[in-house]
Amino acid sequence: MKFIQLGLVIAALFATPTAAVAQSGWGMSMSGQPPSMNSYQSIDPDWERCINEDHEFAFDEAVAGCTHVIEHPDSNRWLIAAALYYRSSRYEDEHQDEQAAIDLRRAAQIYASYINEDEHDPRGYINRASINARLENYDEALTDYDRAISLNHESVSALVGRAQTLFRRADYPGAVESYDRASRLGARNEGVSPEVYAGKCAARTAARTDLDEARRFCNRAVSNSRSAPWALVARGYFRVMQGELDDAASDFARALERDARYAPALYGRGAVAVRQGRVAEGEADMARATEMNRRQVNFYANAGLRP
């Protein structure tokens, strides 16, 4: 039995599958007092279906799990907001974008109410920012991240979220600066996470600066994450941008071995195939990846990962 922990972080960032859960400061942090242990035990099976981290549940099962958490009498508002966030991801996977947006806006309202109650707690701003980033309301997201940072200068979560948002806005030098600040904070505390190393690599690659360092950061992200798919894709992106197509193809293939549904890896494999002259094969991969998750694909495609 897995129990939901105080400070749970939903990894919606760095184009990772939104079902991934980590404690590394990425994405949307659940704050506030959790329910009792008995409540965890009654909610937990539905929570696992809602997260659907390993893609083992069908769409209907995953949505039903999220809905049960949302409607459960023991769920507090943090669990409800997180379940809405995850359910929006499940809808997004099925291209039900309007329903996904409805859930995201409901979650944002929960965090807005918390901010109204305690405007000095950075967690409400971080959570609302991650929602606005998903909705592509980047100005609003950056405003909330900046407010969170002003309230807690040690918030790696806010800095990483800010970096992610700047990357999506194609402000790559700004992303480099925010990732580096997050890295310095991590080094002073619990250490630099593999996700931050991957971000430092990707932002430098997109900004076309410090490329020797970018290579080193990508390699560290892969090794420290034990070859997580998102780390392999970050390095694959770097290698494509350096013209190292065979090595990039290897990274994308390894990422797909770990997670066959990871759209950025499939898209990267397709882009390399087209560049290598296997046009029909590559275009088919790219089309399928875009159909799977356009938002994840665009993270790298908009930063130069194209045929």
KAUR-V220223 format. One record per backbone hydrogen bond with DSSP energy under -0.5 kcal/mol. NH is the residue of the N-H (numbers start at 1). CO is the residue of the C=O. Records with the same first field share a line. If there is no record, write none. Layout:
# KAUR-V220223
NH: CO + CO
This chain:
# KAUR-V220223
7: 30
8: 5
9: 22
10: 28
11: 9 + 20
12: 10
16: 13
20: 17
22: 9
28: 10
29: 27
30: 8
31: 29
40: 36
41: 37
42: 38
43: 39
44: 40
46: 43
47: 43
48: 44
49: 45
50: 46
51: 47
52: 48
55: 52
62: 58
63: 59
64: 60
65: 61
66: 62
67: 63
68: 64
69: 65
70: 66
71: 67
72: 68
75: 72
80: 76
81: 77
82: 78
83: 79
84: 80
85: 81
86: 82
87: 83
88: 84
89: 85
90: 86
91: 87
92: 88
93: 89
94: 90 + 91
95: 92
96: 91
97: 95
100: 96
101: 97
102: 98
103: 99
104: 100
105: 101
106: 102
107: 103
108: 104
109: 105
110: 106
111: 107
112: 108
113: 109
114: 110
115: 111
116: 112
117: 113
118: 114
121: 118
122: 120
124: 121
125: 121
126: 122
127: 123
128: 124
129: 125
130: 126
131: 127
132: 128
133: 129
134: 130
135: 131
136: 133
137: 132
138: 136
141: 137
142: 138
143: 139
144: 140
145: 141
146: 142
147: 143
148: 144
149: 145
150: 146
151: 147
152: 148
155: 152
156: 154
159: 155
160: 156
161: 157
162: 158
163: 159
164: 160
165: 161
166: 162
167: 163
168: 164
169: 165
170: 167
171: 166
172: 170
175: 171
176: 172
177: 173
178: 174
179: 175
180: 176
181: 177
182: 178
183: 179
184: 180
185: 181
186: 182
187: 183
188: 184
189: 185 + 186
191: 186
197: 193
198: 194
199: 195
200: 196
201: 197
202: 198
203: 199
204: 200
205: 201
206: 202
207: 203
208: 204 + 205
209: 204
214: 210
215: 211
216: 212
217: 213
218: 214
219: 215
220: 216
221: 217
222: 218
223: 219
224: 220
225: 221
226: 223
227: 222
231: 228
232: 228
233: 229
234: 230
235: 231
236: 232
237: 233
238: 234
239: 235
240: 236
241: 237
242: 238
243: 240
244: 239
245: 243
248: 244
249: 245
250: 246
251: 247
252: 248
253: 249
254: 250
255: 251
256: 252
257: 253
258: 254
259: 255
262: 259
263: 261
265: 262
266: 262
267: 263
268: 264
269: 265
270: 266
271: 267
272: 268
273: 269
274: 270
275: 271
276: 272
277: 274
278: 273
279: 277
282: 278
283: 279
284: 280
285: 281
286: 282
287: 283
288: 284
289: 285
290: 286
291: 287
292: 288
293: 289
297: 293
298: 294
299: 295 + 296
300: 296 + 297
301: 297
302: 298
303: 300
304: 301
305: 300
306: 304
